[in-house]
Amino acid sequence: MTDAPNFDELVGDDLDAAERDRLRRVHDLLVTAGPPPELSPELDAGPDMLLTYRRRRGGPVLRRPIVLAAAAVVVAAAFLAGYMSANGSKGSDDFAAVRTLKLHGTAAAPNALASIRIGKRDAGGNWPMRIVADGLPALPARGYYLVFLTRGGKPIAPCGSFIVRKGQGIAYLNAPYKLKGAGWVVTIQQPGDREPGRVVLTT
């Protein structure tokens, strides 16, 4: 038995009450419905001459798995559209960036991409940041990603950590450092690590 996806991790905390309630209802329906049934090997392979012959002769055709799978896809697409709309438009609009940085994957994660949006420096001298990452490798047990500010290509100061679901993650960070001339990397860490781990994203 697998754990249900954590609703708060999926949608974050920057939604208004009505939108959060709507997404919560859809989330609960998806969790209750569970994953769609797996297709039989015959259906997964696509139509063949025997299936075509049975259809023409009026013989039985297994429709239920296809209908159930299609219904699950429609419900999941509706949930994803609502989630992306809420997090893409509201989250982006609420976070006013003065600078956006692009990160690319390293040899350890060649398909990974990310962007860091840096907000206006606050009265205390902190730079709020928002990172959106995709294509990251699965984390080991108890592992997490850590964002480092770098100087001369070397990680020198952590700015916050995050985890991902299915390779994707959004997190709000903070950098109380001087940013001029700085770079950024994302590493994989384990509890108790005292040194930066394997670099998976870099500017």
C-alpha positions in Angstrom: 0.0 0.0 0.0 1.5 3.3 -1.1 1.1 6.6 0.7 -1.4 9.1 -0.8 0.1 12.2 -2.3 0.4 15.0 0.3 -2.1 17.7 -0.7 -0.2 20.6 1.0 3.0 19.6 -0.8 1.2 19.6 -4.2 -0.6 23.0 -4.0 1.5 25.0 -1.6 0.1 27.6 0.7 -0.5 30.6 -1.6 -4.0 29.8 -2.7 -7.2 31.6 -1.6 -9.7 29.6 0.5 -12.2 28.9 -2.3 -9.6 27.7 -4.8 -7.9 25.5 -2.1 -11.3 23.9 -1.2 -12.0 23.2 -4.9 -8.6 21.6 -5.4 -9.0 19.6 -2.1 -12.3 18.1 -3.4 -10.7 17.0 -6.7 -7.6 15.7 -4.8 -9.8 13.6 -2.5 -11.7 12.2 -5.5 -8.5 11.2 -7.2 -7.1 9.5 -4.1 -10.4 7.7 -3.5 -10.5 6.5 -7.1 -7.0 5.2 -7.1 -4.9 4.5 -10.1 -6.6 3.3 -13.3 -6.6 -0.5 -13.9 -3.7 -1.8 -16.0 -4.5 -2.7 -19.6 -4.3 -6.4 -20.5 -1.3 -7.3 -22.7 -3.6 -7.6 -25.7 -5.1 -4.1 -25.3 -1.7 -2.6 -24.5 -0.3 -4.0 -27.7 -3.0 -2.3 -29.8 -5.5 -3.7 -32.3 -4.7 -6.8 -34.3 -6.4 -8.8 -36.9 -8.3 -11.0 -34.4 -9.7 -8.0 -32.5 -10.7 -6.4 -35.8 -12.4 -9.6 -37.0 -14.3 -9.9 -33.7 -15.5 -6.3 -33.9 -16.8 -6.8 -37.5 -18.5 -10.1 -36.5 -20.2 -8.4 -33.5 -18.2 -10.4 -31.0 -17.4 -9.1 -27.5 -14.8 -6.4 -27.2 -13.4 -5.5 -23.9 -14.4 -1.8 -23.5 -14.5 -1.3 -19.7 -10.8 -1.0 -19.0 -10.4 1.5 -21.8 -13.4 3.6 -20.5 -12.1 3.5 -16.9 -8.6 4.5 -18.0 -9.9 7.4 -20.1 -12.1 8.6 -17.3 -9.1 8.6 -14.9 -7.0 10.5 -17.4 -9.8 13.1 -17.8 -10.1 13.6 -14.0 -6.3 13.8 -13.6 -6.0 16.3 -16.4 -8.7 18.5 -14.8 -6.9 18.4 -11.5 -3.6 19.2 -13.1 -5.1 22.1 -15.1 -6.5 23.6 -11.9 -3.3 23.1 -10.0 -1.1 24.6 -12.8 -3.5 27.5 -13.2 -3.5 28.3 -9.5 0.3 27.9 -9.0 1.3 29.2 -12.4 -0.8 32.4 -12.4 -1.3 33.2 -8.8 2.0 32.0 -7.5 3.9 33.8 -10.2 1.9 37.1 -9.9 2.3 37.1 -6.1 6.0 36.7 -6.3 7.4 39.8 -8.0 10.9 39.0 -9.3 13.6 41.5 -10.0 15.8 38.9 -11.5 15.4 35.3 -13.0 18.2 32.8 -13.3 18.2 29.6 -15.4 19.8 26.4 -14.1 20.7 23.4 -16.3 21.4 19.8 -15.4 24.8 18.3 -14.8 26.1 14.9 -15.9 24.4 13.5 -12.8 21.0 14.8 -14.0 21.2 15.7 -17.8 17.5 16.2 -18.2 17.0 18.6 -15.2 16.1 22.2 -15.6 15.2 24.9 -13.1 14.7 28.6 -12.7 15.3 30.8 -9.6 13.3 34.0 -9.3 14.8 36.5 -7.0 12.5 39.0 -5.3 13.2 42.5 -4.0 15.6 42.7 -1.0 13.7 43.2 2.2 14.4 45.6 5.0 16.5 43.0 6.8 18.8 42.5 3.9 17.3 39.1 2.8 16.6 38.2 -0.8 13.4 36.1 -1.1 13.6 33.5 -3.9 11.4 31.0 -5.6 12.8 27.9 -7.4 10.9 25.8 -9.9 12.6 22.5 -10.9 11.8 19.7 -13.3 13.5 16.5 -14.4 15.4 15.9 -11.2 16.4 12.3 -10.3 14.6 10.4 -7.5 15.9 11.1 -4.1 17.3 8.3 -1.8 15.5 7.6 1.4 15.5 10.7 3.7 17.3 12.6 0.9 16.6 16.2 -0.1 17.8 18.9 -2.5 19.8 21.8 -1.2 20.3 25.1 -3.0 23.7 26.7 -2.6 25.1 30.1 -3.5 28.5 29.7 -5.1 31.6 31.8 -5.6 34.1 30.8 -8.2 32.1 27.7 -8.9 32.3 26.5 -5.3 29.3 26.1 -3.0 29.8 28.4 0.0 26.3 29.2 1.5 23.1 27.2 1.7 19.9 29.1 0.8 17.2 26.5 1.5 16.1 22.9 0.8 13.2 21.2 -1.0 12.0 17.8 -2.1 10.2 16.8 -5.3 7.4 14.6 -6.5 7.9 12.8 -9.8 11.0 15.0 -10.5 9.1 18.3 -10.0 9.3 20.7 -7.2 8.5 24.3 -6.2 10.0 25.9 -3.1 10.5 29.3 -1.5 14.0 30.1 -0.3 16.0 32.9 1.2 19.5 34.3 0.6 20.8 36.7 3.3 24.0 37.2 1.2 25.6 39.5 -1.3 24.4 38.2 -4.7 26.7 40.2 -7.0 28.9 37.8 -8.9 27.3 34.7 -7.3 26.3 31.5 -9.0 24.0 28.7 -7.9 23.9 25.0 -7.6 21.5 22.4 -6.4 22.9 19.3 -4.6 21.5 16.0 -3.3 22.0 15.7 0.5 21.4 13.3 3.2 20.7 14.1 6.9 23.9 14.7 8.7 25.9 15.7 5.6 28.5 18.3 6.4 29.7 18.9 2.9 27.8 19.7 -0.3 26.6 16.6 -2.0 26.4 15.6 -5.7 25.5 18.6 -7.9 22.5 18.1 -10.1 21.8 21.6 -11.3 24.0 24.6 -11.9 23.9 28.1 -13.4 
